[in-house]
Amino acid sequence: MSDGFVDIRLNRQEGQGNESFWPSFTDIMTVVVMIFLIAMVVLLIRNNELVAQVRATMEAEREAAELARSTGELNEDLALRLHTAENRVAELQLELMRQQERGQQKSAVIERQQQDIQQLIEERDDITQKAAQLALIRQTLEADLDAERARLATAQQNISGLEQNLSSLQQRFATNQQQLSEIQEKAAKQLQELEEARRQQKEIERKYLVLVGEHDDLQVKYDKLVKPARSPKGRYLVEVRYWKDAKGEHINYRELGRGKYQTVTMKQLEQHLAKLKKQKKNGLYIKVVFPEKSGLSYSEAWKFTSGLHKKFDYYFSDPANQGGRP
């Protein structure tokens, strides 16, 4: 019935679809591990930034303490000078009062002493003003120091939170690893069961093909006994080639076994055969040819052949010949 051998093996490409299971599963777990690693890197970077902030805060605190200490020493020095100036003013005032009481102080001396007193008063006011400024600076430094301490406490809290998150992620990773091991064990067990089921299915298919072959032989013998053999003699010969590949189905045909094959669709082929069937009174002899690598299963080849024969072949479209097989 055909120029080449027909590949009637069932599910001969079945095993090719199962190879993608493990790569897909490995990709999923690779993404999980990558997410975990990225989270760890982000946490480590954030931890390093917080440590750097803590160090900067501690350095600022040390500088503020040093400045406060220097300010305190300067304040004490100014206070000592102020006390000395006040004592001097008191002494000069006593001396002035003593000189005034005695009446022996000259006006020039009094004026000079008054100038000295005024100068000392101005120095005292200046020292008082500087002391007030130093106190304000000290308050400002103390406020900054408190703010830095608050920032340090916040940074330490953030570090503690990040460490807790890291510990949680590590626990989740360990849980995922355990689940992965369990899934792998289940997958291995299911793979073994699948292999056993395939083996049983192949055995059933082999037995089925044997039965089909025996049935075909019996059918041919029966046809030879009850009705005349199918023959192209006196009939209009139409050759049809059918195969499948990655691009889809392909159908070619030619008439009387001469000339080049013409490419058509299934609909175009049926329309043309229906037209020929009306024109050729002796009937059509449909010869179906499957290339050696047709890409068809047995059931697909049989369905295509029987469909054309029942509709257009003289032998199968004749009511007297119904039930025959090519």
Secondary structure, 3 states (H helix, E strand, C coil): CCCCCCCCCCCCCHHHHHHHHHHHHHHHHHHHHHHHHHHHHHHHHHHHHHHHHHHHHHHHHHHHHHHHHHHHHHHHHHHHHHHHHHHHHHHHHHHHHHHHHHCCCCHHHHHHHHHHHHHHHHHHHHHHHHHHHHHHHHHHHHHHHHHHHHHHHHHHHHHHHHHHHHHHHHHHHHHHHHHHHHHHHHHHHHHHHHHHHHHHHHHHHHHHHHHHHHHHHHHHHHHHHHCCCCCCCCCEEEEEEEEEECCEEEEEEEECCCCCCEEECHHHHHHHHHHHHHHCCCCEEEEEECCCCCCCCHHHHHHHHHHHHHHHEHHHHCHHHCCCCC
